Amino acid sequence: MKFNDCRCGNNNFELTMKRKLQCTECGKDFNPFDAEMYKVMKDDNFHYFWAVFTPHFVERLEERVSGSEVEDVLKIAKFIEAKAKRNKFQCTKWKNKNIIWKYKYNEQRKRLELEFVSIVPSNKRATRLANGYYVKDVQYVDVSFKEEEKCKKIKMKNKK
């Protein structure tokens, strides 16, 4: 899937009366530069943050990590958010690739966002985005997804 494909996989669009592109198969409005946003609840079920998947990230996810989808990254978003520092580009190793993200407060929308920027090979920590912006000075953070899942299972067993 590229920037010119709909989420349903179609690449045929019609121009509507409101000057928007509409998919011919699913009928949804199409914006190739629109990011996917998901609300993620923290463990206390009161606080939350937004996981933002840029089009560049979604394209790299499909290219470089076969068999993975956005839902797989959403499962690990809580672990990443727990270790993330604000307003810094950071990365961690996941499925032999480095995921680059930025945890920030969005002033316009007044919310915390964990923006997933790109996926790069494990020997790199920098990337060039489609708009020409070069992401450098990326800090590596060690996030262990397996140990935290085990701890979560143990805590749940103790509650019963």
N, C-alpha and C positions, 0 to 999 in steps of 0.2 A: 504494500500500500504506500503510495506517495502522496505528496501534498495535493495532487490533482485528482485523487480518488475519494469517493464518498466512503463512509464507514461500512456501508453494506458491500463495498467492492466495485461498485459501478463507477464509470467515468463519463457517462452521458448526462448532461444537464440542460435545463431549459431556463431561459431568462423570464422572470415573472413580471407582472405589471409594476411591482414595487422595486424593480431593479435588483432583484436578488436571484442567485442561482438556486435552482431546485432540482434535486435528483429525480430522474425519470422513473426509477424503480421504487424507492421507498418514499418519495415525496417530501423529504426533509430539506430545509434550507441548508445551503452549503457555504461555509466560509473556510477557505484553505488555511488561514492563519489563526484559527480559533483553538484555544487550548482546552483540554478536558480537565474539569475540576470535580473533585470528590470531597465530601465532608467526612473526616475521620474522627471518631470519638476516641478519647484517651481512656485509660483503664478505669478511671474513676467515674465514667459515664456522665460527667458533667462538663468537663472541658473538652475542647475540640480544636482541630486545625484543618486547613484545606490542603489537599494534595493536588498540585497543579502539574499536568503532564503537557509539556510543550509539543508542537507538531514534530520538531526535530528529535525529541526524545522518543516519541512513538515510532517514528520511522526507523531510528537506530535500534530500538527494541526488537522490531520485526526482522531487521537485517542481521543483527549480530547475535541475538540470543534466540535460537530456534526453539519453538514450542512454548515460549513465554508470552504472557499477555499483560495488560495493564492491571488486571486483578491480582496477578502474582506480585507485582510491585506494591500494590495497596496493602497486601498482607504484611510486608516488611516495613511499611512506612512508619508504624508505631515505634519500631526498634530504632530506626534512623532518627526520628524526631527526638527520641530520648537522649541521643548523643550529640545532636546538632547544635551549633552555635549560630547566633544570628548574624546576618549580613556578611557571611563568608562563603565562598565556594568551597565545598568539601566533597570528598569521595570515599567510597568504601568498596571492597571487593564483594561481588555477588555473581555466582555462576561463572567464575573465571573471567569476569569483566569488571571494570570500574564504573560505578554509577556516580555521576556528578550531580550534586544538588545545591540549592541555596535556600536556607531557612530565613524568612524575613517577615516583617510586618508590612502589609500593604496599606499605605495611607489612604488611597482612594476608596478601597472597599472596607477598610477598618477591620482587618482580620489577619491572623497568622497564616502564612502559607509556606508549605514545603514544596518548592518548585524543582521538579526533576528536569535537569538541563540536557544531559546527554549520557550515552553509554560509550565507553572507549575500551580498547584492549587493556589488559592488565598491566602492561609495561608502560602505559602512558597515563598522564594525569592532566593533560590539557587538550582542548578541542577548539576548532573553528566552527562557528555557527553559520547557518545559511545567510544571515544578514551581514556577514563579514566580521562580526565581533569575535575576538580571540579570548577565550577563557583560559587564564593562566593563574599562577599562584594558588593552585588548588591544594588544600590541606587534606592529608589522608587521615581518616578516622577508622579505628578498628571497631567494627560492630559485629558481635557474634550472634547470629540469628538462632542457632541451634541451642545454645546454653540458655538463652532467655525463654525459648519455648519450653524447655525442660522445667525451668523454674516456675513457669506459669502453670504447668500441669501439676507440679507438686503443691503449689498454693491452692489449686482447685480441689485437690484430694483432701487437704487438711480442712477445708471448709465443710466438707460433707461429713 
